[in-house]
Amino acid sequence: MGISNNSHLTGREIDLLLLIADGKKNFEIAEILFITQNTVRVEKTRLVKKLNLKNTAELLIYAVLNKENLKIIKELLFELT
């Protein structure tokens, strides 16, 4: 569950992980990102597979453990655009 997996995350995936790390529920994430709750669930499932995790509980742990690094990556992505 290391940060090395973050190199291939999209900006949207990083946003989702940061919201998960902040403890947001699916309906809150959906409102913030202007997507449906179903889309949130689908994106979480895709991230679990992409990051080679077992379930959404591991996704939460991954998000919390990597929160500060994800913020840095997000800032770097923003600077590139």
Secondary structure, DSSP 4 states (H G I P E B T S, - for coil): --GGGGGG--HHHHHHHHHHHTT--HHHHHHHHT--HHHHHHHHHHHHHHTT-SSHHHHHHHHHHTHHHHHHHHHHHHHH-
